[in-house]
Amino acid sequence: MMKIRTRYAPSPTGRMHVGNLRTALYAYLIAKHEGGDFLLRIEDTDQERFVEGAVELINETLADTGLIPDESPDKPGDCGPYVQSERRAQGIYMKYAKQLVDEGKAYYCFCTKERLESLKTVVNGEEIMHYDKHCLSLSKEEIEANLAAGMPYVIRQNNPTEGTTTFHDELYGDVTVDNAELDDMVLIKSDGYPTYNFANVIDDHLMGITHVVRGNEYLSSSPKYNRLYEAFGWEIPKYVHCPLITDENHKKLSKRSGHASFEDLIDQGFVAEAVVNFVALLGWSPEDNEEIMSLQDLIEKFDYHRISKSPAVFDMEKLRWMDGEYIKAMDFDSYYERALPYIQKIITKPLDLRHIATMVKTRIEIFPDINEEMIGFFETLPKYSTDLYVNKKSKTTLENSLALLREVQPLLSAQEDFSNDALFELLSAYGKEKGYKTGFVMWPIRIALSGRQMTPAGATEIMEVLGKEESLQRIAEGIRRLEA
C-alpha cells in the first residue's frame, strides 16, 4: 500500500488564519492517522505579498500546535528544496513549463497589460478576464523573434474550449465543468516565477503528495490542476476540499474579526491545545461525537470522510467553554505559571497567590478572565452598596446582617487559627448554636470581606487569604456602613 503523504504549503504573508490552521491540521491528521508523512513547503512565489518574519511565524505556530512536519526547510528529506523560490532558482518550474510548450499543451503569451485589460468583462458585478488564446496562433518564428528581442512574456496553459472535464473530490464526489469555462491560466509569470497553481502541481507530484487538503474555494481550480497532471501523464492525488468557515453571522471569517488567526486567539489568552481541538471540529466530528480531544485522540479518530460540506460556524462561546475545560484539566504548576502574570497585574500585596490561583481555576474560561472584577477585592476593598447585604435566598436583610456581623466580630477576633477549615468550623458551630442556616451566616461576612455579590470563593477561604487583621478591619468597615 502506498504511504500517505500530505503537505501544508502556506504563503509567508503574515499570521496564520484559522482556515489555514485547519488545512494544516487536517493534512497532518490524514497523514498521521495512517502512519504517513506530513510536509511543510513554503510557497513564496508571490514576492509582492511576502512579509518579513512570516516564515518564522509559520514554524512557531506549527511548533505551538504540535503539528511537527516530517520534512520541511529545516528538516529536509529527499524532495527538497522545500521553499519554492529555491526550487525556482534550480529551474524546476521553467523546465516543466517548456516541456508543455514543446508538446503544444502550453504557449508563450506576449500580450501587453493594456490588451489584457481590454478583455475584462463584468459578470454579476464582478470583473473577470477570460483570455482569448490570441498568442496561441503565433508562428514559431514570431515567438523566437519576440524572445530574442527580450519582449516580456508569460507561459499559459492551453486548455480545450469544447467538451467537459471531470474531477473527483473525496467529499464532493465527481464534479464536472464545461471546458469553455476553463481559462488558459498563467503557469510562469513575467518575472519568471511560477504561479501558485502551477508550482503546486509540480511540487505535489515531485514530493509524492497523495492527498491534497485545501479550502473549497479551490474547487473551481481543480479541473485546471487535473489537466496539468494529465498533460504530464502523472497520477492525480486525492482531493479533500474543506468547507468555508464563517463567523456567527454566517459571513466569511474576516481578518478584521479579531479572532481570525491562531496568533489572535493566543494573544487573547486561549490555550493552544484548546484552539487545535476547536479548529478540528470546524467542519468535522468523530464517530463518537466526543468534543474534548487531545492531538493524539484526534490522530486516532480522524476520518476525513466525515468532513462536512456545509459551512462551519466559528462559535466563540464554544471555544471559550472548551478553553475552560482545558484549564480545569491542567496540572496545577502549568496552570499557575500561566495564571500568575494575570494575578500579579492586580495583586501587589504579600498574599498567597497560589491560593488565589486555586480559587479561580474552575471559574475561568480564558486566562484574561482573571481580572479586577474577579479578584481585585483581595488587593483593595471596593466601594459597594449596602444593598448587597440583602439576599432573598439567604434571608438576609440590612438589619439582621448588621446584627450578625456584630456577633461574629468578637468570635473572629478571639480566633487564633485563621485557616479555612478552622474558620468554617467556628462559624458553623456559631450558626448551629443560633439555629441559623450556613448561607445566612456566610452571606453578610462575604459581602463585608469582598464588597462583591460574586466571588471565586466562600467567606472563610477569603479570610484565610486576607489574614486576620485585614479580615477584621473589613468586617468593622461593614458594620460602620450598615450603622450609617
N, C-alpha and C positions, 0 to 999 in steps of 0.2 A: 504493500500500500504506500502511495506517495506521501511523504512527510508534508504536513501542512505548514505553509509559510505565509505570514501576513506582515503587513508593514503599516507604520504610521508615517505619513510623508507631509509634514507641515511646512508652510512658508514662514520664514522668520520675520513676521510683520508685527509682533507685539505680544500681548498677553494671550494665554490660551483660552479661547472661547469655550463655553460649556459644550457646544456641539462638537468642537474638535476634540475635547477631552473624551466625550462619549465615543467618537470614532476610534480614538487611540485605545480606549478601554475595551470596546467590543472586538477590535482587531487582536488585542492582547489575549482576551478570554477565548476567542475562537482557536487561536494557536495553542494556548496552554491547556485548554480542555482536552486536546488531542495529543498533547506532548510535543507540539510543534515549535517553530521558531517565530519570534516577533522581532521585526527590524525597525530601526529608525533611519529615515532618509530625509535629508534637508533639501527642500525644493526652493532654491533661491534663483530661479530663472527670471523672476520679475525684479530686476535690480532697482527699479524706481520705488518699490514698496518695502525694500529691505530696511529693517530697523536695527540699529546698533544694539548689541546685547541681547537680541531676541533668541539667538541660538542657545545662549547660556540659560535663558529663562525656560526654554523648552526642556533642556536637560534637567534643570532644577525641578520643574513641575513633574516630569516623569519619575524622578527620584522620590519626590514627596508623596506621590500617589502609589508608589510601589510598582509602576509599570516599567520594569527594567528590561531594556532591549537585549536580545541575544547578539545582535550585530548592530553597529552604529558607527558614526565617525570616530568616536572614542574607543570603540571595541570592534575593529574591522574584522570581517570574515573573508571569504573568498570572492565576494561580489563587489568589492569596492572600486572606486571611492564611493562614499555614502553621502556626498554633497554634490548637487547637480552642476554647480559652476566648475567643480574639479573634473567632473565627468565630461563636461563640455570641452574643457581645456585639452582633454585627451582625444577629442574629435569623434566621440562616440555617436552623438546625435547627427552630426553632419554626414557621417559615413552611412547611416541607415536612411537618411533623407535622400541622399544622392542615389542610393540603391533603388529607391522607389521612383525617382525621376528617370533613371535608366530603364526601368521596366514600364514606364508610362502610367504609373499609379500616383505620381505627384508631378508638379511642374513649377518652373520659375515664374514668379509674378513680379512685374516691374511697374505696376500701376502706381501713380502718384497719390498722395494723400487727398488731393483735390478730386481726382477721379473717383476714389473710393467714397468720398463724402457725397458725390452726386448720385451714388447708388442707394443711399439711405432712403428708407420709407418709414412711415408711421403706421403701426398696426396696433389697434386697441390702445392708443395713446402712448405706445412705446416705440421709440426709434430703433429700427433694426436695419442691418445691412446684409443683403444676400449677394454674394459675389457672382458675376455673370460669366465666369470662365474666359474672360477676354484674352488673357495671356496664354491660354491652352493652345490657341491657334498659331502662336509664334513659330516661325521656322527655326530649325537648328542653327542656321546662320545668324538669324536675328538675335537669338539667345546668346550665342557666342560673342557677337559684336557688343551687345549690352553689357555682358560680363567683363569683356576686355576694356570697355570704357569706364568701368567702375560704377555703373549705374546701380543704385540701391535696389535690393530685391528681397522678396520673401519666397519661401517654398510652401506651396499649397497642396493639400491632399486632393486627388482627383476622384471625387465621388460621382456615382451614377445619378442621372436625373430621372430615370424611369424605374419602375418596379418598387419593391419594398425590401427592407432589412429587418430581420427579427433577431432579438437577443433574449437571453434567459436571465432573469433575476431570481435569486433564491427565495425572495419574499413575494415579489410581484408576478412571478411566473413568466410566460412568454409575452414580450412586448414588441409589437410590430409598428414600424413607421414607414411612411412614404419616402422614397429616396429623394423626391423633389424637395423635401424639407431639409435635406442634409446639405449644409453649406460646405463649400470647399475650404475647410478650416486651415489656418496657417500652421505649419509644422515648425518651420525655422523663421524667426523674426528678422527684421532688417539689421538688428545689432548682432546677429549671429547666434543668439540664444534660442534654444528650443522653446516652444510654448509649453505651458503646463500640461496640456492634453497629450502632446506628442512625447515629451520626456517621460511622462507617467507610463505610457505603454512600453516604451523601450526599456525603461528601468525595471518595471514589474516583470517583464519577460526575462531579462538578463539576471535578475535576482531570484528567479524561481518562485515568484509570488503565486500562491494557489488560490487565495481568497482576497478579493478587493472590497474593503469596507469603506463606504462614504455616504454622505447625505443624499437624500432623494432628489435634491436639486440637480444632481449629475445624471439622473435617469435619461434626460434628453440627449446627453452627450455620448451615452454608451454605444449607440449604433456606429458612431464615428470611430470609437475605440475598436469595436469589433471588426470594422472594415480594415483597420490597420493590422490587427492580428492576422486577419485572413490574407491581407496583401503580402505579409511576410511568411505565411504558412505556419504560424505559431499557434499553440494551444491557447484557447481563451480561458482565463481564470473564472472562478465562480464570483458572481457579483452579489453583494449584500448592501442594498440601499436602505439607509435608516430613515425613520420618519422625522418630519420637521419638529423642532422644539419651539413651543410658544410660551408667552407669558400668561398670567392669569386672565388677561383679556383676549386670549386666543390670537394675539398678534405675534409675529416672528420675534424671537428673543433678540432685543437690540443691545448693542454695546453701551447704549445710554441708559440701560435699565438699572445699572448699579450692581447687578449680580450676574452679569453675562459671562464673566471669566472666572476660572479657578482662583486666580490671584485676588479678584474682588472678594470672593467668598472667604478666603483665608484672612484677608485684611479685616473683614467683618467679624472675625473671631470664630469661624467654623473650624471643625476638626477635619483634617484631610481625609481620614478614613470614612467619616460620615458623608463627605461630599462624593467620594468614589461610590459608596453604597447607593446614594441617592441618584447619581447620574446613571448608574447601571439600570435603574428602574424607569428611566425616561424612555419608554418605548419597549421595555422587555419585562417579563415577570417569570419567575421559576415555576415549575410544575406544582410545588407545594405551597405557593403563594407566600412564602416567608419574606419578610421585609428587611430585617436586620441581618446582614451577611458580611462577613469578612471577605477580603480579597480571595483567600483560599476557598471559602464557601462558594464564591462566585465562579471561580475556575471549575469547581466540581459540578456546579448546577447549570452552567451556561449552555443553552441550546439556542443557536441563532435562529432556528426555525420558529421560535416563539416570539421573535421581534414583531411588534405590531406595525401595521401600515398607517394607522391613524396618528395624527399629530400628538405629541406628548406635551403635557402642560407642566411647566416649571412651577410647582406649588411650594412657595416659600414657607408656608406654615408647616407643611410636611417635612421639609428639610430641617426646620428648627426643631421639630419633635424628634426627628431621627438623631440630630446632633445631641440633644439632651439625653437620649438613650445611650449614646456612645460615652458621654461624660459620666453618666451614672456607672457605667461598666468599667471605667478606667481604674487602674490601680492607683492608690492614693498619692504616692510620690509623684507619678507622672502628672496626675491631675493638679497637685499642689504647685508643681513647677510652672504650669500654665496659668493657674489662677492667681498666684502670688502678685504678679505685676499689677493686676486689676485691683487687688485688695490694697496694695501699697499706695495706689493713687489716692485712696480715700482715707486709710487709717495710718496716722503718723504716731499715735500714742503707743507705748510699750504694752500692747495687748497680745494675747495668744492668737496669732494669725492662723495657725494651723487649725485651731478650734473653730474660728470663723469660717475658714475654708470648708471644714467638715459640715458645718450648718447649711451652707448654700449648695453643696454638691448635687443634691437631688432636686434642687429648686430652680436650677438654671437650664436654659436650652442652648445658649451660646455664652462664651466667657464674658463678653461685654455686659451680660445681664447682671454681673457683679458690679453694681453701680451705687451711686449716692443714695438713691431711693431705697435700695435693699439693705445696705449695711452702714450708711452714713451716720446713723444714730449711735453707733459704738464710739465714734470719734467725738461727736457733739450732740447733745440733746436738742432736737429741732424745736422750733416754736410749734405748738399744737393747740387745738381747741379742746376744751374740757368736754365737749360733746362726745369725744371718743370714749369716754368712760361709760356712756350709756349704751348698753348692749342687750337686746331683747333675748337672745339665746342664753346668755349667761345670767340674765335677770338683774343686771347691774344698773344702778341709777347714779346720779351725781351724789346723792345723799349717802347711799349705802357704800359707794366707792370710797368716799371720804372717811366714813366710819371704819371700813376695813383697813385702809392704809394706816390710820391711827393705831389700830390694834396690832398690826403686824410689825410696825416700826420698832417697838422695843424688843420684840422677839428676834428680829433680824440683827438688831444692834448687839444682842447678847450672844448671837450665834458665832462660834469661832470657826467652825468648818464651813467654808463657803463654796464647797464643791456642789455640783448639780444634784447628786444623789442625796447629800445631807440636807440641802435646802428643800428639795422636794419632800423628803420625809418630814421635815419640820412643818412645812405648810400643809401637808396632807393631814398630819396629826391635829393641827390647829383647826382645819376645816371639819374634820370628823368630830372634834370636841364641840364645835359650834353648830354642827348639823348643816354645814354648807357644802354644796357641790364643788368639785375641783375648779370648774370654769368660773364660778362666782368668786373664788379666792384669787385665781391667777389673772383674770382679765384686768382688774384695776392695777395690779402690780406691773403687768407687762406694759400697760399704757404709760404709767409713770416712768418706767425704765427707758422706753423707746420713743414715746410720742408718735407711735405708728400703729395703724389698725392692723397692718400685715407685717409680720416679722419672720425671719428664717428659723427662729427657734422660740421655745417657750420661756416663761419668766425666769425660772430657776437657772436655765442654761445661760441666759443673757446675764444674770447676776454673777455667775461663775466667771464669765469673760470680763465683765466690768470691774469685778472685785468689790470688796465690802464697802470701802469708803465711797467710791463713786455711786454704787447702788443706793446706799443710804442717803446720799446727797440728792439723788434724783427722786427718791420717794418723798423726801422732805419738800422738794420743789413741787411735787404733785399735790401734796397736802396744802401747800400755800396757794396753789392755783385754784383748788377746789374750795378753799375758805374765802377766796376773794369775792 
